[in-house]
Amino acid sequence: MTIHRVIDEEEKRFTSDLVNASTEYSRVETHRLRVYDDWKTGKVICQRDLTRNMEGLPEKSIKHREAILGIPSRSTVNVPYAKGTIVLRITELNGFSDARVEVLLLMANTLSLAPIFA
C-alpha cells in the first residue's frame, strides 16, 4: 500500500508512504507527474489485470516496482482523497471487486476529513 500526500501542489511534490509485502515501511519525497495527474482527475483508477496492460511500463520498470513492493502486482486500485491518493496492489488478477473499491472510497473519504490530511 502506498499513500501519496501532496506537499506542494504548484511543484507537484508528494510524500509517498509505502508499506511493502514484508510490512517494511518507507517514506520518500517525490516529484511524480503521474501521481499528480491521477490525483487531479478525482476518479478511482482500477486496473484489474496488469498482466495485459502494465501501464505502458517497460519491463525494467516493472521488475524495479516488484523489487520495491516485494510482490508481483497483478491488480491495482488508485483512490483519490483530499490531498493525494491511496494505492493498493495485490497479486490476484481481478482482485478488486466493486465492493472492495467502495470500502476504499469510504476510507479515502474518512482520510480526507482528518486534519493532518485535509
N, C-alpha and C positions, 0 to 999 in steps of 0.2 A: 504494500500500500504506500502511496505517496500522497502527501498533502502539499500542494503548491499554494503559497500565500504571497500576494503582490506586496512588495515593499516600496516600489517606485513605479507608478503606472506610466509616467512620461517616458522613463528609460526602459520600461518593460522588464524590470528586475523582480525576481521572486526568491523567496526561500523555499527550498524543497526538503521536506522531512520524509525520509524513506525508512520503512521497516521491511527488510527482505525476508525470504523464506526461513532463514535461520534466526529470525527475530532480532537481528542486529540493526541498530538504529544509526542513522547518519543525517546530518543537516548540511546542505550546501546552499550557497547563494548563486543563483543562475540568471542568465540573460537568455531566455528561451522564447523566441518568437512564436513557436508552435503552441506553447503553454498559454501565452498571452492571447493568441488568436482563438484557441479553444475556450478560454475563459470569457472572452468578449462576446462570443456567439450566444452565451447563456443557455446553451442546449446540451442535453445529455448526448454523449457520443459513445455508442455501444458497438463494439466490434466483436461479434460472437464467434468468428472463425478467422483468426490471424494467420492460419496456415495458408489460406487462399489469398490474403491480402495483408502483407506485413507492413502496411502503411507506407509502401514505396521505399522502405529502407533497404540499403544494400546489405548483403549477407554479413559483412564485417560489423555493421551496426547492430544487427540482430544478435550476433554472438556476444558483443560487448554488453548489450542490455541484459541478456540472460546471465552473464557472469556477475553483473552487479546485483540482480534480483535473486540469484540463486536458483531460479526455476525457468524452464522454457514457458513463455506465455503463449496461451492458445486463445484466450478471450480477455478482453479488457473493457472497462467502462470508465468514462471520464465524466464526473458530475460537477458542474459549477456551483459555487456558493458565493457569497457577497465579495470576498476578497481573494478568490482563487479557485482551485479545482481539487477534487479528491479523485485519485486514480487507483483503481483496483485491477489487478491482473491475476488470472488463475490458469491452471494447467488444463482445465477441461474445455473442450470445444462446446460452444453454445452454453457456457457456464453461467450466464446472467439472464435469468428469466425476467419477465416483466415485473413479477412480484419482488425479486431481489433489487431491481433497479428502483422500484418505488420506495423500498426501505432506504436505499442510499440517498434518494432525493429527500426523504424525511430527515436523515442525518445531516445532509448539506444545509437544509433549511434551518435546522437547530443550530448548527455551527455558525450560520450567518447571524444568529441572534446573540452569540457570545461576544461580550465587549472586546476581548482580545482579537477576535477575528472580524469584527464588524467594521 
